[in-house]
Amino acid sequence: MERPYTRYEKTRIISARALQIAQGAPVLIKLSREMSDPMKIALIEWEAGVIPIDIKREAA
């Protein structure tokens, strides 16, 4: 069973996804035409659980 993400991991994942979106990566959820802020889109994707980024942790 995976541990939940720390706040630092969550921030890193959302920031990396926002950068991808800003650079033209396809958005993974349906949005209205007015939605254009990459950070808000990344947050919505995070809440929907569709961001294809994972954290590789060292074994403790």
Buried (B, 14 or more C-beta within 10 A) or exposed (E): EEEEBEEEBEEBBBEEBBEBBEEEEEBBEEEEEEEEEBBEBBBBBBEEEEBEBEEEEEEE
